[in-house]
Amino acid sequence: MRSKRLSAALFGAATVLASTGLVTPAGAAPEAGAVQGADFNGDGYADSVVGVYRGDIDDKKSAGYLHVLYGGSSGAGSFTTSVSQDSPGVPGTSEKNDSFGSSVETADVDGDGFTDVVVGAPGEDVGSDPAATGHGSVVVLYGSSSGYFERGRTIAQGTAGSGAGASLAVGDFTQDGSVDVAVGLPHGEFGEVTLRPGPLTEDKPLTHLLDTGFGGTSGRLAAGDFDGNGKTDLAISSYSNDYSRTTLWRWNGSALQEYWKSPATGYGIAAGDFDGDSVDDLALGHCLIIAEADRPTGACGPDELAKGGKVRVLYGGGGAEGFGTRNHTFSQDTPGVAGTAEEADNFGIKLAAGDLNGDGRDDLVAGTPSEAIGTADRAGSATVLTSGPDGLLDASGTAKSTAWHQDSTGVPGTPEVNDEFGSALALGDYDGDGDGDVTVGVYNENSTEYEQSLSTGGVWTLPNGVGTGSKALTARLFGLRGALYYGQVLGR
């Protein structure tokens, strides 16, 4: 086995960026503890992590790696580091097309007070048989006071061709006090979701405690307490060429069991308490119904809102039977939603939820990466929707929102064709002021139209969800080499 080292492709990433003004100013850090967002080093500031799954390690194309943007009083990116399967303590070895970092979830899986990272590598091959490839694997990297991930464990591996780790969700789904991982396996056209039960500090097999009974994609996954019983449930939104479906699952004592379903699918999904009733709600972004027979159900809301994409929000409350009986559907043609609905905008195709203003309710950020800004087609935008007592729309059906893009006041950069601002989203209190901040992926930044050149992409930060004080953190700024599509995957 090769010795583990930081590849030349990542040179310059593990630095304090004094030349860019991103050094954390002197001053007292907030107390570690109840931090909104991941805190890998326990310093009281949330951290962000970019899954550079198309990143090259030396000559190994798309081996993939993580780039960690640590928080500080100046926000995300106060200092950074890169982690690959060639890094000390990380299981495996970087190989061509592993796609390490295709999916990234965060949780304190070992209960030591430091957030850990769960990483999917759906292209990973297991074993030496050249005819058996694409098994996929899931790795957990344990946080520590140093902030560097020097200890990890492979927690799941798929069968040949299953692509395990294409999607992930973390939570105590089995209600035993340990964090579990729901793992998506795409299987080409015939996907499934299965469960890797905790504790994630021990070797355990990938088990089928979840029988979804459908094909299609590996599912977009989210964890939340949707029935209000104080336990973590799993939401799965998937589709195939013939049908679409969103389902909710909860533990019945021996397996996860479906208790709610809809023919709608969300290309992006997010769980959050948007109305402040202490029960999680579910947002389906760019909501669609594929089967003709299911379309009259209205599961995605009014057809007139479909132009350019719409978001369907299903509110929890009233137990399992009451989930979704109260709902909102909105598009860029809804009063109060910034922008104008246009064909192929893909409004809401990416979503993230969190409390941006400290009022105890989660707000929603909707990415619209295909939106034109001026004459720049697919330059992209991100819309911050502020919640209220009734949720994301008030009693009159009006939203409160602001759209941000590279032509907004205070936001660095210039909108260019195919930037796709809003191609990934995450929230956390990166500057420690008590309110949430937004990181926005712009994975095609610094590339011409569909040119797959190296070192493309970036992450923009919006402190408290506004443009003032925002920063542009690009692969080129960090000196990363071999960083294709940086910002397409953000940990959550």
N, C-alpha and C positions, 0 to 999 in steps of 0.2 A: 504493500500500500504506500502511496506517495505521502511524504510528510505534508502536514497541513500548513499553509501559509496564506497570507493575504496576496491575492493575485495582482500582477501588474496592471490588470484591467481596472482595478479598484484603487490604484495609487492616488493618494491625495484626499481620499474620502474620510479617513479617520483623523480629521484635523479640526482645530479651532479656526474659524474663518475670520481672522483679524482684519484681513485686507478688505472684506466686504461689509464690515461693520456689524457682524452678527455675533460678536463676543458678548457673553452675558455680563451686564454691568454689575459692579459691586453692590451688595445689598443683601438683606436677609431673605432667604428663600421661604416660601410658605411651608407650613408644617406638612409632613407626609401623612397620608391617611386617605380621607374621602376626596380623592382627586377625580374630576370628571375626565375620563379618558385613561389610556394606558400610561403607567408610570414604571418604566423598566428599572430605574435605579433608585426609586424611593425618595427622590428629592422634593416631592410635592408639586412638581410641574409635570403636566401630561406630555407624553412623547408621541411622535408620529412615525410610522414605518411604511416605506415604499417597497412593494414587491416588484423587483426588476426582473420579471420572469423571462424576458427576451434579452437579458444581459449576457454578454460573453465573458467567459473566464479563460484568459489566455486565448487559445485557438479553438475553444469549445463553444460553438455557437449555441445561444439560448440555453446554456447551463443554468443561468439564473442566480440571483442573489437578493439579499435584503439591504436596503439603505435606511438607516435609522436617523431620524431628525429629532434630537433631544430638545425638550422644552427648556426655557429659562425666562428670566424677566424680559428678554427681548423677543420671546415667542419661539415658535418651532424653528429648528435649524441653528440654535445657539452653538451646538457642536454636533458632529455626525460621526458615524462609523458604518462600515460595510461588513456584512456577514454572508459567507457562502459555505458550501459544503466542503470547501478546502480550508475553512477557518478552524483553529484549535477548538476541540470539544464538540464540534458540530458533526452529527452522524452522516456517513456516506462520503462520496467523492464527487466532485463536480464533473459532469459528463455532458456531452452534446445532447441537446433537446430534453434535458431533465425538466426544464421549466420550473425550477425551484422558485417559489414566490408567486405562483399563479393565483393562489388564494392565501389570505393572511387574516387570522383572527387573534384576539388578545384576551387573556384572562389570567388571574392568579391561580394556576392549576394545582400548585403544591402548598398553598396557604401560608407562604412565608412573608407576605406583605409586598412582594415585588411582582409586577405584572410579567407574565410570560407570553411567548409568541408561538402560535400554532400555525405551521406552514405547510401548504400543499405543493407537491412536486408531481403532477399527473403524468409527466413524461418519463419518470424514473423506471429503469429496467431492474428487475430483481432476478438474480441467478445468472448463469453463464450461457444459457441456450440462446443462440442468435435468432432463433425463430420465435421465441417468446419474449415480446417486448411490450412496453407501455403499461406496465403493472400499475405504476403510480405509488406514491408513499406520502405519509403525513409525519412530520417531525415536530416535536415541541422543544423550544429553546428557553431555558430558564433564566429569568432576570436575576439581578444581584446588585449589591451596592456599587459595584464598579460600573454598572451599565453595559458591560460587554458580555456577550452571550458565549460563555466558555464551557457551558455544560448543556447537553441536549440528549434527546432520546427519540428513536423512531417508534412511533406509537401505532402505526397502521401501514399495511401494505396490501395492495390489491392483487387480483389475478391478472394474467396476461391480457392486455387489451382493455382493461377496465378503467384505467386512468384515474385511480383513486386520488382524491384531493383536489379535484377540479372545483369543488365548492365545499365550504365548511361552515359550521355554526357550533358555538360552544355554550355550555350551560349544564346545570345539574338536572338533566332530563330524567334520570332514574331515581331521583329523590333519596340518594344515600349519603349526601354530604360531599360527594366528589364531583369535580367537573368532568363532563363527558364531551365527546366530539361527534357531531353528526357529519358524515362524510359523503359527498356526492361522487358517484362513479358514472361517467357519461356513457360508456359502452357504445359509442357511436350514436346510433339512433335510438338505442334502448337503454336509457339511463335508470339509475336507482339511487336511493339514499339508504345508507345503513349506519349503524351506530358503533362507536368505539367507546365502551364504558370506562369510567375512571376506576381507581385513581390513575392518573397519567404519569405517575412516578414508578409504575410497575409494568412489566411486559404482559400484555394481554392481547388476544387475537381480535381482529375486526369481526364483529358478530352481527347477525341479522336479527336484532331485537326490534327492527322496524321493517315491516313488509308493506311497501307503498302500493304494490300491485299495479304499477303503470310504467310505460316506457317513456321515451322522449328524452329531454335533457336531464342532467344530473340534479337539476333543481336549484333555484335561488333560495337560500336558507336564512332564517332569522329566529332568534330565541326571544321569548317574552312570556309574561304571565297574562294570557289573553282571556282566560275565564275567571280571573280574580280570586283564585284559591290560594295564592301565595306561592305557587309552584311554577317551575319553568316549563313552558311548552315549546314545541317546535313548529314553525311555519315553513311550508314547502310550496313554492310556486314554480310550475314547470309547464312545458308544452312540447308537442311534437307536430308533425305535418298535419295531423288529423284532429287534434283536440288540445285543450288547455285546461289547467286545473290549479287551484290553490287549496291547500288542505292544512288543518291544524291537528296536532297530535299531542297527547298527554299520556303519562305513565299510568298503567292499570295494575301495577304490582309485579308484572313479569315481562311486559313489552310496552312499546309506545303504540297507542291505539288512536285511530282517526276519530275526531268528534265534530268536525265541521268541514264543509267543502263548498267550493264555488267553481263554476266553469270559467271564471276570469283568471288571467295570469298577469303577473307584473314582471316586466323586463328588469325592473329594479324594485326591491322591497326594503322596507325599514320598519322596525318596531319602536314605538315610543308612546309615552302617555301625553297625548296632545291636548286633552281636556282637563288634566289635573285631578282625575278621580281615583288615582292610584291603581288603575287597571290599564294594562298595555293595549294599545291600538295598533293596527297594521295598515301601512300605506303600500299600495300597489302602483308603481310608477310605469308610465306608458302602458296603461291597462288595455288588454286586448282579450277578445273571445274568438277562438279560431274556428270551432265547429259551427256550421250554419244553424244546426238545430238548437244550439244553446244561446244564440244571439238574442232571441226575443225575451230572455230572462231579465235583461237589463242589469246584469251583474257588474258591468263596468260603468253603469250610469247612462245618462242621456247620450244618444248617438250624435247629437249636434255639438257635443264637446270633443268629438274624436279628432277633429282637424289639428294636426301638429302634435298630438299626444295629450293624454289626460291622466290625472292621478285620482285613484279611488282610495278613500280612507274609510276603513271599517273600524268602528269604535267598540271597545270592550265594555263590559258591564252587564249585570243581570245573569252572570254565570255562563256556562257553555251555550245554553239556549238563546241567550240574549246577544251573543257576539254578532256584530255586523248589522243588527236591526236598525241601529242609527248609523248613518254613513254620509259622507260628503264626496262629491265628484267635482273636480275643477280642472280647467285648462287655462291657457293664456288669454282666452276670451271671457273668463269669469271676472266679474267686477273685483277690482283690487289686486288681481294677479298681474304682475308687471309683464310687459311685452304684448305681442300680438300673435295669435295662433296662425302658423303658416304650415303648409304641407311639408312633411319630412323633417320638422324641427326636432322630433323625438323628445319632447318635453317630459321630464321625469324619468328618463331611461336610467338615470342614476339617482339614488336617494341616500340621505343620511339624516339622522335625528339626534337631537340633544338640546339641552337648555342653554340658549345663548344669552339670556338676560337675567337669569337668576330668579325667575318668578315661580319656579317649581313645576312648570309645564315644559314639555319638550317641544321644540320648534322643528320644522322640516326644511331641509335644503334639497332642491330639485335641480339636477343637472340637465342642461339642454345643449349637448355638445354639437348638434348639427345646425344650430341657429345661426343665421347670417347676421353679422354686425356690420352695418353699412353695406359696402359692396363686397365684403369678405365672406364668402360662402363657407359655412361650417366652421366659423371662428369660435362659436360657442359661448354659453353663458351659464351662470348658476343663480337660481332664485331662492332667496331666503324668505320663507313663509312663517310669520310670527303667529304663535298659537294664542288662543283666548279661552275663556270659560266654556265656550261651546265647541272648542276644537280649532280647526284650521279655517273654518268659515264662521262668521257670526250669524246671529238669528236671521239676518236679512239675506244671507248667502254671499256675503262680501268677505274677501280675504284682505290681509294686511301683509304686503310683501315688497321686496326690493330686489331687482336683478343686478348682478355684477358681472362685468366682463372686462376685457383689456382696453375698452374705451371709456370705462367709468372713472369718475374723479377719484384719485388716490390709488388706483390700481395700476401697477407697472405694466409696461409693454404696449404693444400695438396689435389690434386684431388683424390676423392674417388668414388667408384661405387654409382650411384644414387644420388649424390649431387644435380645435375640439376642446376648448375650455369647458370644464364640467364633466370630463370623461371619467372621473372618479371623485369621491367625496368622503370626508371623515371629519369628526368633531372631537374636540378636547380642549381643556383649559391649559393651553401651552404656555401662557404668560403668567399664570398663577394669580389672576385678579378675581377669581371666583365665578366668572362668566365663561361660557363656551366660545371657542374660536373655530373657524372653518379652514380646512385645507382642501384645495381644489386641484385635481389632476388636470394637466394640459399635455397629454401624451404626445401630441404631434408638434409641439413647439420646436422651432429651429429645424424644421424639415420642409422641403417643397412638396408639392402635391403628390401624396402617396409615395414619396421617395423614402425607401427604408435605409436611410443613412444612419451612421452610428452617432451616439450621444445626442439623441433627440429627446424632447419632453422636459417637463418641469412640474413643480408643485407651487401653487400660489397660496399664500396665507391671508385670511381675512379676520383680523382680531375682532371678536364679538360679532362676527358676521357682517362687518362693514368694510369699506375700502380704506378708511383712514388707517395709516400705519401698516398697510399690507406690504408683502414682500414677494418677490419672484425668486424661487429656488430651483434652478435648472441643473440638469446633468452637467452641462458645460461649466457652470459656475463652480461646481464642486470638483471639477477636474476629473470626472468619471469618464472612462473610456470603455467602449463596448456597452453602452447603456441605451439600448434601443427601447423606445416607448416608455421612458421613465415617467411615472405618474399615471399609468393606466390602472394600477392596482394599489389601493391604500388599505392598510390594516384598520380594523374597526373594533 
